[in-house]
Amino acid sequence: DITLETLRKRYAEERHAEGTECGVCNNAIVGLRFKCDVCPNFNLCIRCWKKKCETKTHLLTHSLIAIGKDALQQ
């Protein structure tokens, strides 16, 4: 089964491309990246996602896509 936990473990140590940063803490993303399906170029690291962080433009009601480092580019 593919669950969030299996994905988290699978991508735990993987670093995303340089410049891929969390939109809340501004740290480079290591592990799963949560890409907002509403906000352009907005990502959350797993720590900020777990804290349910929001910004002035990114809201908790926005859909997120969990992405590993080797996700296909659009």
C-alpha positions as CSV (number, residue, x, y, z in Angstrom):
1,D,0.0,0.0,0.0
2,I,1.1,3.5,-0.7
3,T,0.5,5.7,2.3
4,L,1.9,9.1,3.4
5,E,4.0,7.2,5.9
6,T,5.6,4.9,3.2
7,L,6.3,7.9,1.0
8,R,7.8,9.8,4.0
9,K,10.1,6.9,4.7
10,R,11.0,6.4,1.0
11,Y,12.0,10.1,0.5
12,A,13.3,10.9,4.0
13,E,16.9,11.7,3.1
14,E,16.4,13.1,-0.4
15,R,17.3,16.7,-1.2
16,H,15.2,18.6,-3.7
17,A,16.8,20.7,-6.4
18,E,18.7,23.8,-5.3
19,G,16.3,26.7,-4.9
20,T,13.4,24.5,-3.8
21,E,12.6,26.0,-0.5
22,C,9.7,25.9,2.0
23,G,7.4,28.9,1.6
24,V,7.1,29.3,5.4
25,C,10.5,28.5,7.0
26,N,12.6,29.2,3.8
27,N,14.8,26.1,4.4
28,A,15.9,23.8,1.6
29,I,13.4,20.9,1.3
30,V,14.7,17.5,2.3
31,G,12.3,14.6,2.2
32,L,8.7,15.0,0.9
33,R,7.8,18.3,-0.6
34,F,4.2,19.5,-0.4
35,K,3.4,21.6,-3.4
36,C,0.3,23.8,-3.3
37,D,-2.1,23.1,-6.1
38,V,-3.5,26.7,-5.8
39,C,-0.5,29.0,-5.1
40,P,2.1,29.3,-7.9
41,N,5.5,28.1,-6.8
42,F,4.6,27.5,-3.2
43,N,6.0,24.5,-1.3
44,L,6.0,23.3,2.3
45,C,8.6,21.1,4.0
46,I,7.2,18.2,6.0
47,R,7.8,20.1,9.3
48,C,5.7,23.1,8.3
49,W,3.1,20.8,6.7
50,K,2.8,18.9,10.0
51,K,2.4,22.2,11.9
52,K,-0.4,23.2,9.5
53,C,1.3,26.4,8.6
54,E,-0.5,29.1,6.6
55,T,0.7,32.4,5.1
56,K,-1.2,35.5,3.9
57,T,-1.9,33.8,0.6
58,H,-1.5,30.0,1.3
59,L,-4.4,28.7,3.3
60,L,-5.1,25.3,4.9
61,T,-8.0,24.7,2.6
62,H,-5.6,24.6,-0.5
63,S,-5.0,21.2,-2.0
64,L,-1.4,19.9,-1.7
65,I,0.5,17.4,-3.8
66,A,3.2,15.3,-2.0
67,I,6.2,15.0,-4.2
68,G,9.5,13.1,-3.9
69,K,12.7,14.3,-5.4
70,D,12.3,12.2,-8.5
71,A,8.9,13.4,-9.5
72,L,8.4,14.1,-13.1
73,Q,8.5,17.7,-14.2
74,Q,5.4,19.2,-15.8
